[in-house]
Amino acid sequence: MQDWINVIGGGLAGCEAAYRIASGGHQVRLYEMRPEKSTPVHHTSQLAELVCSNSFKSDLENSAQGLLKREMRALGSLLLECADKTRVPAGSALAVDRDLFSSLVSERIMAQPLIEVVREEVSQIPEDEITIIATGPLTSDLLGQVLQKLTGEEHLYFYDAVAPSVTEESLDKSIVFKASRYGKGTDDYYNCPMNQEEYEVFYEELVNADIKEGHSIDKKHFFDACMPVEVLARRGKDTMRFGPLRPVGLQQNREGSKPYAILQLRQEDIAGRIFGLVGFQTRLRWGEQDRIFRLIPGLEKAEFVRYGVMHRNTYINSPAVLTPGLQFKDNHKIFFAGQISGVEGYMESAATGIVAGINALRVLKGENPVVLPETTMIGSLIKFITTADPANFQPVNANFGLLPPLAQPVRDKKLRYQAYAKRALEKMDKFSELFLKVL
């Protein structure tokens, strides 16, 4: 049996993974390059340093983020235990004193006798040792080159260019219609037709919208592959109509004539519950996205499960390279967790760290990895990142749109979310009772 399990990255996912393995009675080498080498956004050498917001989002029981936290607590999350002890007032959100939080996590990790913290930059991935890669969105250039060779250059991205996504059930079906341009293939896209007046109103709001610059972006990739839609719009009033909103090949609209512009929505999950706005990568502030994109016919009451973002963020094309157990398909001793695995958000990253830790320990013992039920929030997240269309994969946050439908549909949104949460927690309780006893 391998003497230790390697965990590369001392962020949220790495700390959860290391703690889970050590709690199961096995040694861990946790590699963190700081303070030997820092990043543009880190300021300390503490583990689990929060580099953006100090909020872990909603803690309400029947919200998607609240459900995610309840599932993580059932799995014995170290980070939520530390968050509870360093909590600051933030209404219904779980927010922490960022310095006290990272200090407490560091203290708990360092006090665990089975965890050895190694302060150095990793330059190679040991292919014959069980290893969890949890290096986060700011993976070093050196390790990034290693990961390119490991996963294949086409499966590693160094920026986020994410368009917003909405739930299928929230689309106005009296306006949108399903079709593919020129009738090629099957009618896989939802189409939102716009007349000239609707387009011009949308255009004016878009070019005058409030933009969030975010982290620095690789300019080559930015301009060659993923122009923000608002930047594209500023190049000319009709530029979008020759780009993502081109109306060619589609004839239907409410008036029975050719639309002036059309937005297409592309399916993002196997079940067809989530659709992305094609070509709408954006740097608009989230409130602006919510306001302006609802001006598009058919999206007036859209439920956004993800807003568009554009910033530096290293992540792999998980559907192409990961198994549902978070293992690398070409080498089952290598696991990925955290934002590099294709999830977005603090708690989403931490949750995958817990699962990767559980599965790495199980593989070490000669057991099969576990796959959480897709009716749980964690299970649905992992299912999405490992089964989505690899040609159009984009990172995702926890949201109810990922969960499979209820056996008995519930129209009231509040009651529907309550039912989702009840079903998920029943499944998670059974899972935690079964697997945590043997760790």
Contacts in CASP RR format, 6 or more apart in sequence:
PFRMAT RR
TARGET T0000
AUTHOR 0000-0000-0000
METHOD contacts of the structure
MODEL  1
MQDWINVIGGGLAGCEAAYRIASGGHQVRLYEMRPEKSTPVHHTSQLAEL
VCSNSFKSDLENSAQGLLKREMRALGSLLLECADKTRVPAGSALAVDRDL
FSSLVSERIMAQPLIEVVREEVSQIPEDEITIIATGPLTSDLLGQVLQKL
TGEEHLYFYDAVAPSVTEESLDKSIVFKASRYGKGTDDYYNCPMNQEEYE
VFYEELVNADIKEGHSIDKKHFFDACMPVEVLARRGKDTMRFGPLRPVGL
QQNREGSKPYAILQLRQEDIAGRIFGLVGFQTRLRWGEQDRIFRLIPGLE
KAEFVRYGVMHRNTYINSPAVLTPGLQFKDNHKIFFAGQISGVEGYMESA
ATGIVAGINALRVLKGENPVVLPETTMIGSLIKFITTADPANFQPVNANF
GLLPPLAQPVRDKKLRYQAYAKRALEKMDKFSELFLKVL
1 364 0 8 1.000
1 365 0 8 1.000
2 129 0 8 1.000
2 130 0 8 1.000
2 364 0 8 1.000
3 27 0 8 1.000
4 26 0 8 1.000
4 27 0 8 1.000
4 28 0 8 1.000
4 29 0 8 1.000
4 116 0 8 1.000
5 21 0 8 1.000
5 26 0 8 1.000
5 27 0 8 1.000
5 28 0 8 1.000
5 29 0 8 1.000
5 129 0 8 1.000
5 130 0 8 1.000
5 131 0 8 1.000
5 132 0 8 1.000
5 357 0 8 1.000
5 360 0 8 1.000
5 361 0 8 1.000
5 364 0 8 1.000
6 28 0 8 1.000
6 29 0 8 1.000
6 31 0 8 1.000
6 126 0 8 1.000
6 129 0 8 1.000
6 130 0 8 1.000
6 131 0 8 1.000
6 132 0 8 1.000
7 14 0 8 1.000
7 17 0 8 1.000
7 18 0 8 1.000
7 21 0 8 1.000
7 28 0 8 1.000
7 29 0 8 1.000
7 30 0 8 1.000
7 31 0 8 1.000
7 131 0 8 1.000
7 132 0 8 1.000
7 134 0 8 1.000
8 31 0 8 1.000
8 122 0 8 1.000
8 125 0 8 1.000
8 131 0 8 1.000
8 132 0 8 1.000
8 133 0 8 1.000
8 134 0 8 1.000
8 135 0 8 1.000
8 143 0 8 1.000
9 30 0 8 1.000
9 31 0 8 1.000
9 32 0 8 1.000
9 33 0 8 1.000
9 133 0 8 1.000
9 134 0 8 1.000
9 135 0 8 1.000
9 136 0 8 1.000
10 18 0 8 1.000
10 30 0 8 1.000
10 31 0 8 1.000
10 32 0 8 1.000
10 47 0 8 1.000
10 48 0 8 1.000
10 134 0 8 1.000
11 32 0 8 1.000
11 47 0 8 1.000
11 48 0 8 1.000
11 49 0 8 1.000
11 134 0 8 1.000
11 136 0 8 1.000
12 48 0 8 1.000
12 79 0 8 1.000
12 338 0 8 1.000
12 346 0 8 1.000
12 349 0 8 1.000
12 350 0 8 1.000
12 353 0 8 1.000
13 134 0 8 1.000
13 136 0 8 1.000
13 337 0 8 1.000
13 338 0 8 1.000
13 339 0 8 1.000
13 341 0 8 1.000
13 349 0 8 1.000
13 350 0 8 1.000
13 352 0 8 1.000
13 353 0 8 1.000
13 356 0 8 1.000
14 30 0 8 1.000
14 132 0 8 1.000
14 134 0 8 1.000
14 337 0 8 1.000
14 338 0 8 1.000
14 353 0 8 1.000
15 30 0 8 1.000
15 47 0 8 1.000
15 48 0 8 1.000
15 78 0 8 1.000
15 79 0 8 1.000
15 105 0 8 1.000
15 109 0 8 1.000
15 350 0 8 1.000
16 77 0 8 1.000
16 78 0 8 1.000
16 79 0 8 1.000
16 337 0 8 1.000
16 350 0 8 1.000
16 351 0 8 1.000
16 353 0 8 1.000
16 354 0 8 1.000
16 357 0 8 1.000
17 132 0 8 1.000
17 134 0 8 1.000
17 337 0 8 1.000
17 353 0 8 1.000
17 354 0 8 1.000
17 356 0 8 1.000
17 357 0 8 1.000
17 360 0 8 1.000
18 28 0 8 1.000
18 30 0 8 1.000
18 109 0 8 1.000
18 112 0 8 1.000
18 115 0 8 1.000
18 357 0 8 1.000
19 78 0 8 1.000
19 108 0 8 1.000
19 109 0 8 1.000
19 112 0 8 1.000
19 115 0 8 1.000
20 75 0 8 1.000
20 78 0 8 1.000
20 353 0 8 1.000
20 354 0 8 1.000
20 357 0 8 1.000
20 358 0 8 1.000
20 361 0 8 1.000
20 439 0 8 1.000
21 28 0 8 1.000
21 114 0 8 1.000
21 357 0 8 1.000
21 360 0 8 1.000
21 361 0 8 1.000
22 28 0 8 1.000
22 112 0 8 1.000
22 114 0 8 1.000
22 115 0 8 1.000
23 439 0 8 1.000
24 361 0 8 1.000
24 439 0 8 1.000
25 114 0 8 1.000
25 439 0 8 1.000
26 114 0 8 1.000
26 361 0 8 1.000
26 364 0 8 1.000
27 114 0 8 1.000
27 115 0 8 1.000
27 116 0 8 1.000
28 114 0 8 1.000
28 115 0 8 1.000
28 116 0 8 1.000
29 116 0 8 1.000
29 118 0 8 1.000
30 47 0 8 1.000
30 109 0 8 1.000
30 115 0 8 1.000
30 116 0 8 1.000
30 117 0 8 1.000
30 118 0 8 1.000
31 118 0 8 1.000
31 120 0 8 1.000
31 122 0 8 1.000
32 45 0 8 1.000
32 47 0 8 1.000
32 117 0 8 1.000
32 118 0 8 1.000
32 119 0 8 1.000
33 119 0 8 1.000
33 120 0 8 1.000
33 121 0 8 1.000
33 122 0 8 1.000
33 140 0 8 1.000
34 42 0 8 1.000
34 44 0 8 1.000
34 45 0 8 1.000
34 119 0 8 1.000
35 45 0 8 1.000
35 119 0 8 1.000
36 119 0 8 1.000
36 120 0 8 1.000
36 121 0 8 1.000
37 121 0 8 1.000
37 140 0 8 1.000
39 51 0 8 1.000
39 138 0 8 1.000
39 140 0 8 1.000
40 138 0 8 1.000
40 215 0 8 1.000
40 216 0 8 1.000
41 51 0 8 1.000
41 52 0 8 1.000
41 138 0 8 1.000
41 215 0 8 1.000
42 49 0 8 1.000
42 51 0 8 1.000
42 138 0 8 1.000
43 49 0 8 1.000
44 99 0 8 1.000
44 102 0 8 1.000
45 119 0 8 1.000
46 99 0 8 1.000
46 102 0 8 1.000
46 103 0 8 1.000
46 105 0 8 1.000
46 106 0 8 1.000
47 102 0 8 1.000
47 105 0 8 1.000
47 106 0 8 1.000
47 109 0 8 1.000
47 117 0 8 1.000
48 79 0 8 1.000
48 82 0 8 1.000
48 101 0 8 1.000
48 102 0 8 1.000
48 105 0 8 1.000
48 106 0 8 1.000
49 98 0 8 1.000
49 102 0 8 1.000
50 96 0 8 1.000
50 98 0 8 1.000
50 101 0 8 1.000
50 102 0 8 1.000
50 346 0 8 1.000
51 138 0 8 1.000
54 88 0 8 1.000
54 95 0 8 1.000
54 96 0 8 1.000
54 97 0 8 1.000
54 98 0 8 1.000
54 101 0 8 1.000
55 90 0 8 1.000
55 93 0 8 1.000
55 94 0 8 1.000
55 95 0 8 1.000
56 65 0 8 1.000
56 69 0 8 1.000
56 83 0 8 1.000
56 93 0 8 1.000
56 94 0 8 1.000
56 95 0 8 1.000
56 96 0 8 1.000
56 346 0 8 1.000
56 347 0 8 1.000
57 65 0 8 1.000
57 66 0 8 1.000
57 93 0 8 1.000
57 94 0 8 1.000
57 346 0 8 1.000
57 347 0 8 1.000
58 64 0 8 1.000
58 65 0 8 1.000
58 66 0 8 1.000
58 92 0 8 1.000
58 93 0 8 1.000
58 94 0 8 1.000
59 65 0 8 1.000
59 66 0 8 1.000
59 69 0 8 1.000
59 92 0 8 1.000
59 93 0 8 1.000
59 94 0 8 1.000
60 66 0 8 1.000
60 92 0 8 1.000
61 67 0 8 1.000
61 70 0 8 1.000
61 421 0 8 1.000
62 414 0 8 1.000
62 417 0 8 1.000
62 418 0 8 1.000
62 420 0 8 1.000
62 421 0 8 1.000
63 417 0 8 1.000
64 377 0 8 1.000
64 397 0 8 1.000
64 398 0 8 1.000
64 399 0 8 1.000
64 400 0 8 1.000
64 417 0 8 1.000
65 347 0 8 1.000
65 398 0 8 1.000
67 377 0 8 1.000
67 398 0 8 1.000
67 420 0 8 1.000
67 421 0 8 1.000
67 424 0 8 1.000
67 425 0 8 1.000
68 347 0 8 1.000
68 348 0 8 1.000
68 351 0 8 1.000
68 377 0 8 1.000
68 378 0 8 1.000
68 381 0 8 1.000
68 398 0 8 1.000
69 77 0 8 1.000
69 80 0 8 1.000
69 94 0 8 1.000
69 347 0 8 1.000
70 421 0 8 1.000
70 425 0 8 1.000
70 428 0 8 1.000
71 351 0 8 1.000
71 376 0 8 1.000
71 377 0 8 1.000
71 378 0 8 1.000
71 424 0 8 1.000
71 425 0 8 1.000
71 428 0 8 1.000
72 79 0 8 1.000
72 80 0 8 1.000
72 347 0 8 1.000
72 350 0 8 1.000
72 351 0 8 1.000
72 354 0 8 1.000
72 378 0 8 1.000
73 80 0 8 1.000
74 425 0 8 1.000
74 428 0 8 1.000
74 429 0 8 1.000
74 431 0 8 1.000
74 432 0 8 1.000
75 354 0 8 1.000
75 358 0 8 1.000
75 428 0 8 1.000
75 432 0 8 1.000
75 436 0 8 1.000
76 354 0 8 1.000
76 432 0 8 1.000
76 436 0 8 1.000
77 350 0 8 1.000
77 351 0 8 1.000
77 354 0 8 1.000
78 105 0 8 1.000
78 108 0 8 1.000
79 105 0 8 1.000
79 350 0 8 1.000
80 350 0 8 1.000
82 96 0 8 1.000
82 101 0 8 1.000
82 104 0 8 1.000
82 105 0 8 1.000
82 108 0 8 1.000
83 94 0 8 1.000
83 96 0 8 1.000
83 101 0 8 1.000
85 104 0 8 1.000
86 96 0 8 1.000
86 97 0 8 1.000
86 100 0 8 1.000
86 101 0 8 1.000
86 104 0 8 1.000
87 94 0 8 1.000
87 95 0 8 1.000
87 96 0 8 1.000
88 95 0 8 1.000
88 96 0 8 1.000
88 97 0 8 1.000
89 95 0 8 1.000
109 115 0 8 1.000
109 117 0 8 1.000
110 117 0 8 1.000
121 140 0 8 1.000
121 142 0 8 1.000
121 143 0 8 1.000
122 143 0 8 1.000
122 146 0 8 1.000
123 142 0 8 1.000
123 143 0 8 1.000
123 146 0 8 1.000
124 146 0 8 1.000
125 131 0 8 1.000
125 133 0 8 1.000
125 146 0 8 1.000
125 147 0 8 1.000
125 150 0 8 1.000
125 334 0 8 1.000
127 331 0 8 1.000
127 333 0 8 1.000
127 334 0 8 1.000
128 333 0 8 1.000
129 333 0 8 1.000
130 333 0 8 1.000
130 334 0 8 1.000
130 335 0 8 1.000
130 360 0 8 1.000
130 363 0 8 1.000
130 364 0 8 1.000
131 333 0 8 1.000
131 334 0 8 1.000
131 335 0 8 1.000
132 335 0 8 1.000
132 336 0 8 1.000
132 337 0 8 1.000
132 353 0 8 1.000
132 356 0 8 1.000
132 357 0 8 1.000
132 360 0 8 1.000
133 147 0 8 1.000
133 334 0 8 1.000
133 335 0 8 1.000
133 336 0 8 1.000
133 337 0 8 1.000
133 340 0 8 1.000
134 336 0 8 1.000
134 337 0 8 1.000
134 338 0 8 1.000
134 340 0 8 1.000
134 349 0 8 1.000
134 353 0 8 1.000
134 356 0 8 1.000
135 143 0 8 1.000
135 314 0 8 1.000
135 340 0 8 1.000
136 314 0 8 1.000
136 338 0 8 1.000
136 339 0 8 1.000
136 340 0 8 1.000
136 349 0 8 1.000
137 160 0 8 1.000
137 312 0 8 1.000
137 313 0 8 1.000
137 314 0 8 1.000
137 315 0 8 1.000
137 339 0 8 1.000
137 340 0 8 1.000
138 312 0 8 1.000
138 314 0 8 1.000
139 147 0 8 1.000
139 314 0 8 1.000
139 340 0 8 1.000
144 156 0 8 1.000
144 314 0 8 1.000
147 156 0 8 1.000
147 314 0 8 1.000
147 316 0 8 1.000
148 156 0 8 1.000
150 328 0 8 1.000
150 330 0 8 1.000
150 334 0 8 1.000
151 316 0 8 1.000
151 317 0 8 1.000
151 321 0 8 1.000
151 328 0 8 1.000
154 317 0 8 1.000
155 316 0 8 1.000
155 317 0 8 1.000
155 320 0 8 1.000
155 321 0 8 1.000
156 314 0 8 1.000
156 315 0 8 1.000
156 316 0 8 1.000
156 317 0 8 1.000
157 313 0 8 1.000
157 314 0 8 1.000
157 315 0 8 1.000
157 316 0 8 1.000
157 317 0 8 1.000
158 218 0 8 1.000
158 221 0 8 1.000
158 312 0 8 1.000
158 313 0 8 1.000
158 314 0 8 1.000
159 217 0 8 1.000
159 218 0 8 1.000
159 221 0 8 1.000
159 222 0 8 1.000
159 226 0 8 1.000
159 310 0 8 1.000
159 311 0 8 1.000
159 312 0 8 1.000
159 313 0 8 1.000
160 309 0 8 1.000
160 310 0 8 1.000
160 311 0 8 1.000
160 312 0 8 1.000
160 313 0 8 1.000
160 315 0 8 1.000
160 394 0 8 1.000
160 395 0 8 1.000
161 221 0 8 1.000
161 222 0 8 1.000
161 225 0 8 1.000
161 226 0 8 1.000
161 281 0 8 1.000
161 310 0 8 1.000
161 394 0 8 1.000
162 281 0 8 1.000
162 306 0 8 1.000
162 308 0 8 1.000
162 309 0 8 1.000
162 310 0 8 1.000
162 394 0 8 1.000
162 395 0 8 1.000
163 276 0 8 1.000
163 277 0 8 1.000
163 278 0 8 1.000
163 279 0 8 1.000
163 280 0 8 1.000
163 281 0 8 1.000
163 282 0 8 1.000
163 308 0 8 1.000
163 394 0 8 1.000
164 276 0 8 1.000
164 277 0 8 1.000
164 280 0 8 1.000
164 282 0 8 1.000
164 289 0 8 1.000
164 293 0 8 1.000
164 304 0 8 1.000
164 306 0 8 1.000
164 307 0 8 1.000
164 308 0 8 1.000
165 268 0 8 1.000
165 274 0 8 1.000
165 275 0 8 1.000
165 276 0 8 1.000
165 277 0 8 1.000
165 304 0 8 1.000
165 305 0 8 1.000
165 306 0 8 1.000
165 394 0 8 1.000
165 396 0 8 1.000
166 265 0 8 1.000
166 274 0 8 1.000
166 275 0 8 1.000
166 276 0 8 1.000
166 277 0 8 1.000
166 299 0 8 1.000
166 302 0 8 1.000
166 303 0 8 1.000
166 304 0 8 1.000
166 305 0 8 1.000
167 273 0 8 1.000
167 274 0 8 1.000
167 275 0 8 1.000
167 302 0 8 1.000
167 303 0 8 1.000
167 305 0 8 1.000
167 401 0 8 1.000
168 190 0 8 1.000
168 272 0 8 1.000
168 273 0 8 1.000
168 274 0 8 1.000
168 275 0 8 1.000
169 273 0 8 1.000
169 303 0 8 1.000
170 301 0 8 1.000
170 302 0 8 1.000
170 303 0 8 1.000
171 190 0 8 1.000
171 265 0 8 1.000
171 275 0 8 1.000
171 298 0 8 1.000
171 299 0 8 1.000
171 302 0 8 1.000
172 297 0 8 1.000
172 298 0 8 1.000
172 299 0 8 1.000
172 300 0 8 1.000
172 301 0 8 1.000
175 192 0 8 1.000
175 193 0 8 1.000
175 254 0 8 1.000
175 297 0 8 1.000
175 298 0 8 1.000
176 190 0 8 1.000
176 191 0 8 1.000
176 192 0 8 1.000
176 265 0 8 1.000
176 297 0 8 1.000
176 298 0 8 1.000
177 190 0 8 1.000
177 191 0 8 1.000
177 193 0 8 1.000
177 252 0 8 1.000
178 187 0 8 1.000
178 188 0 8 1.000
178 189 0 8 1.000
178 190 0 8 1.000
178 191 0 8 1.000
179 187 0 8 1.000
179 189 0 8 1.000
179 191 0 8 1.000
179 250 0 8 1.000
179 252 0 8 1.000
180 186 0 8 1.000
180 187 0 8 1.000
180 188 0 8 1.000
180 189 0 8 1.000
181 248 0 8 1.000
181 249 0 8 1.000
181 250 0 8 1.000
182 249 0 8 1.000
183 249 0 8 1.000
188 266 0 8 1.000
188 267 0 8 1.000
189 264 0 8 1.000
189 265 0 8 1.000
189 266 0 8 1.000
189 278 0 8 1.000
190 264 0 8 1.000
190 265 0 8 1.000
190 275 0 8 1.000
191 250 0 8 1.000
191 252 0 8 1.000
191 262 0 8 1.000
191 263 0 8 1.000
191 264 0 8 1.000
191 265 0 8 1.000
192 262 0 8 1.000
192 263 0 8 1.000
192 264 0 8 1.000
192 265 0 8 1.000
192 296 0 8 1.000
192 297 0 8 1.000
192 298 0 8 1.000
192 299 0 8 1.000
193 247 0 8 1.000
193 250 0 8 1.000
193 252 0 8 1.000
193 253 0 8 1.000
193 254 0 8 1.000
193 259 0 8 1.000
193 261 0 8 1.000
193 262 0 8 1.000
193 297 0 8 1.000
194 202 0 8 1.000
194 245 0 8 1.000
194 259 0 8 1.000
194 260 0 8 1.000
194 261 0 8 1.000
194 262 0 8 1.000
194 263 0 8 1.000
194 296 0 8 1.000
194 297 0 8 1.000
195 253 0 8 1.000
195 255 0 8 1.000
195 259 0 8 1.000
195 260 0 8 1.000
196 260 0 8 1.000
198 260 0 8 1.000
198 295 0 8 1.000
198 296 0 8 1.000
198 297 0 8 1.000
199 241 0 8 1.000
199 245 0 8 1.000
199 260 0 8 1.000
199 261 0 8 1.000
200 237 0 8 1.000
201 295 0 8 1.000
202 292 0 8 1.000
202 295 0 8 1.000
202 296 0 8 1.000
203 233 0 8 1.000
203 237 0 8 1.000
203 240 0 8 1.000
205 291 0 8 1.000
205 292 0 8 1.000
205 295 0 8 1.000
206 229 0 8 1.000
206 230 0 8 1.000
206 233 0 8 1.000
206 292 0 8 1.000
207 230 0 8 1.000
207 233 0 8 1.000
207 234 0 8 1.000
209 230 0 8 1.000
209 284 0 8 1.000
209 285 0 8 1.000
209 288 0 8 1.000
209 292 0 8 1.000
210 284 0 8 1.000
210 285 0 8 1.000
210 288 0 8 1.000
211 230 0 8 1.000
211 283 0 8 1.000
211 284 0 8 1.000
211 285 0 8 1.000
211 288 0 8 1.000
212 283 0 8 1.000
212 284 0 8 1.000
212 285 0 8 1.000
213 283 0 8 1.000
214 283 0 8 1.000
214 310 0 8 1.000
214 311 0 8 1.000
215 311 0 8 1.000
215 312 0 8 1.000
215 313 0 8 1.000
216 311 0 8 1.000
216 312 0 8 1.000
217 310 0 8 1.000
217 311 0 8 1.000
217 312 0 8 1.000
218 312 0 8 1.000
222 310 0 8 1.000
226 281 0 8 1.000
226 310 0 8 1.000
227 281 0 8 1.000
228 281 0 8 1.000
228 282 0 8 1.000
228 283 0 8 1.000
228 310 0 8 1.000
229 240 0 8 1.000
229 244 0 8 1.000
229 279 0 8 1.000
229 280 0 8 1.000
229 281 0 8 1.000
229 282 0 8 1.000
230 282 0 8 1.000
230 283 0 8 1.000
230 284 0 8 1.000
231 283 0 8 1.000
232 239 0 8 1.000
232 240 0 8 1.000
232 243 0 8 1.000
232 244 0 8 1.000
233 239 0 8 1.000
233 240 0 8 1.000
240 261 0 8 1.000
241 247 0 8 1.000
241 260 0 8 1.000
241 261 0 8 1.000
244 263 0 8 1.000
244 264 0 8 1.000
244 278 0 8 1.000
244 279 0 8 1.000
244 280 0 8 1.000
245 261 0 8 1.000
245 262 0 8 1.000
245 263 0 8 1.000
246 261 0 8 1.000
246 262 0 8 1.000
247 258 0 8 1.000
247 259 0 8 1.000
247 260 0 8 1.000
247 261 0 8 1.000
247 262 0 8 1.000
250 259 0 8 1.000
250 262 0 8 1.000
251 258 0 8 1.000
252 259 0 8 1.000
253 259 0 8 1.000
254 297 0 8 1.000
263 277 0 8 1.000
263 278 0 8 1.000
263 280 0 8 1.000
263 296 0 8 1.000
263 299 0 8 1.000
264 278 0 8 1.000
265 275 0 8 1.000
265 276 0 8 1.000
265 277 0 8 1.000
265 278 0 8 1.000
266 275 0 8 1.000
266 276 0 8 1.000
266 278 0 8 1.000
266 392 0 8 1.000
267 274 0 8 1.000
267 275 0 8 1.000
267 276 0 8 1.000
267 389 0 8 1.000
268 274 0 8 1.000
268 275 0 8 1.000
268 276 0 8 1.000
268 388 0 8 1.000
268 389 0 8 1.000
268 392 0 8 1.000
268 394 0 8 1.000
269 384 0 8 1.000
269 387 0 8 1.000
269 388 0 8 1.000
269 402 0 8 1.000
270 387 0 8 1.000
270 388 0 8 1.000
271 404 0 8 1.000
271 405 0 8 1.000
273 401 0 8 1.000
273 402 0 8 1.000
273 405 0 8 1.000
274 305 0 8 1.000
274 401 0 8 1.000
274 402 0 8 1.000
277 293 0 8 1.000
280 293 0 8 1.000
280 308 0 8 1.000
281 308 0 8 1.000
281 310 0 8 1.000
282 289 0 8 1.000
282 308 0 8 1.000
282 309 0 8 1.000
282 310 0 8 1.000
283 309 0 8 1.000
283 310 0 8 1.000
284 292 0 8 1.000
284 308 0 8 1.000
286 307 0 8 1.000
286 308 0 8 1.000
287 307 0 8 1.000
289 304 0 8 1.000
289 307 0 8 1.000
289 308 0 8 1.000
290 304 0 8 1.000
290 307 0 8 1.000
293 299 0 8 1.000
293 302 0 8 1.000
293 304 0 8 1.000
294 300 0 8 1.000
294 301 0 8 1.000
294 302 0 8 1.000
305 396 0 8 1.000
305 397 0 8 1.000
305 399 0 8 1.000
305 400 0 8 1.000
305 401 0 8 1.000
305 402 0 8 1.000
306 344 0 8 1.000
306 394 0 8 1.000
306 396 0 8 1.000
306 397 0 8 1.000
306 399 0 8 1.000
309 344 0 8 1.000
313 339 0 8 1.000
313 395 0 8 1.000
314 340 0 8 1.000
315 339 0 8 1.000
315 340 0 8 1.000
315 341 0 8 1.000
315 342 0 8 1.000
315 395 0 8 1.000
316 322 0 8 1.000
316 336 0 8 1.000
316 340 0 8 1.000
316 341 0 8 1.000
316 342 0 8 1.000
317 390 0 8 1.000
317 393 0 8 1.000
318 336 0 8 1.000
318 341 0 8 1.000
318 342 0 8 1.000
318 385 0 8 1.000
318 386 0 8 1.000
318 388 0 8 1.000
318 393 0 8 1.000
319 385 0 8 1.000
319 386 0 8 1.000
319 387 0 8 1.000
319 388 0 8 1.000
319 389 0 8 1.000
319 390 0 8 1.000
319 393 0 8 1.000
320 390 0 8 1.000
320 393 0 8 1.000
321 328 0 8 1.000
321 329 0 8 1.000
321 330 0 8 1.000
322 328 0 8 1.000
322 329 0 8 1.000
322 336 0 8 1.000
322 341 0 8 1.000
322 385 0 8 1.000
322 386 0 8 1.000
323 329 0 8 1.000
323 332 0 8 1.000
323 369 0 8 1.000
323 386 0 8 1.000
324 369 0 8 1.000
324 371 0 8 1.000
324 382 0 8 1.000
324 383 0 8 1.000
324 386 0 8 1.000
324 387 0 8 1.000
325 335 0 8 1.000
325 355 0 8 1.000
325 359 0 8 1.000
325 369 0 8 1.000
325 370 0 8 1.000
325 371 0 8 1.000
325 382 0 8 1.000
325 386 0 8 1.000
326 335 0 8 1.000
326 336 0 8 1.000
326 337 0 8 1.000
326 341 0 8 1.000
326 352 0 8 1.000
326 355 0 8 1.000
326 356 0 8 1.000
326 359 0 8 1.000
326 369 0 8 1.000
326 382 0 8 1.000
326 386 0 8 1.000
327 333 0 8 1.000
327 334 0 8 1.000
327 335 0 8 1.000
327 359 0 8 1.000
327 363 0 8 1.000
327 369 0 8 1.000
328 334 0 8 1.000
328 335 0 8 1.000
328 336 0 8 1.000
332 363 0 8 1.000
333 363 0 8 1.000
335 356 0 8 1.000
335 357 0 8 1.000
335 359 0 8 1.000
335 360 0 8 1.000
336 356 0 8 1.000
337 349 0 8 1.000
337 352 0 8 1.000
337 353 0 8 1.000
337 355 0 8 1.000
337 356 0 8 1.000
337 357 0 8 1.000
338 348 0 8 1.000
338 349 0 8 1.000
338 350 0 8 1.000
338 352 0 8 1.000
338 353 0 8 1.000
339 345 0 8 1.000
339 348 0 8 1.000
339 349 0 8 1.000
339 395 0 8 1.000
341 352 0 8 1.000
341 385 0 8 1.000
342 385 0 8 1.000
342 393 0 8 1.000
342 395 0 8 1.000
342 396 0 8 1.000
343 349 0 8 1.000
343 351 0 8 1.000
343 352 0 8 1.000
343 381 0 8 1.000
343 385 0 8 1.000
343 395 0 8 1.000
343 396 0 8 1.000
343 397 0 8 1.000
344 395 0 8 1.000
344 396 0 8 1.000
344 397 0 8 1.000
345 397 0 8 1.000
347 398 0 8 1.000
348 381 0 8 1.000
348 396 0 8 1.000
348 397 0 8 1.000
348 398 0 8 1.000
351 378 0 8 1.000
351 381 0 8 1.000
352 378 0 8 1.000
352 381 0 8 1.000
352 382 0 8 1.000
354 378 0 8 1.000
355 370 0 8 1.000
355 372 0 8 1.000
355 378 0 8 1.000
355 382 0 8 1.000
358 370 0 8 1.000
358 435 0 8 1.000
358 439 0 8 1.000
359 369 0 8 1.000
359 370 0 8 1.000
361 439 0 8 1.000
362 368 0 8 1.000
362 369 0 8 1.000
362 370 0 8 1.000
363 369 0 8 1.000
370 431 0 8 1.000
370 435 0 8 1.000
371 379 0 8 1.000
371 382 0 8 1.000
372 378 0 8 1.000
372 379 0 8 1.000
372 382 0 8 1.000
372 427 0 8 1.000
372 428 0 8 1.000
372 431 0 8 1.000
373 379 0 8 1.000
373 427 0 8 1.000
373 431 0 8 1.000
374 380 0 8 1.000
374 383 0 8 1.000
374 403 0 8 1.000
374 404 0 8 1.000
375 403 0 8 1.000
375 404 0 8 1.000
375 423 0 8 1.000
375 424 0 8 1.000
375 427 0 8 1.000
376 424 0 8 1.000
376 427 0 8 1.000
376 428 0 8 1.000
376 431 0 8 1.000
377 398 0 8 1.000
377 402 0 8 1.000
377 403 0 8 1.000
377 424 0 8 1.000
378 428 0 8 1.000
380 402 0 8 1.000
380 403 0 8 1.000
380 404 0 8 1.000
381 396 0 8 1.000
381 398 0 8 1.000
381 402 0 8 1.000
383 402 0 8 1.000
384 396 0 8 1.000
384 402 0 8 1.000
385 393 0 8 1.000
385 395 0 8 1.000
385 396 0 8 1.000
396 402 0 8 1.000
400 416 0 8 1.000
400 417 0 8 1.000
400 420 0 8 1.000
403 420 0 8 1.000
403 424 0 8 1.000
406 416 0 8 1.000
406 419 0 8 1.000
406 420 0 8 1.000
406 423 0 8 1.000
410 416 0 8 1.000
410 419 0 8 1.000
END
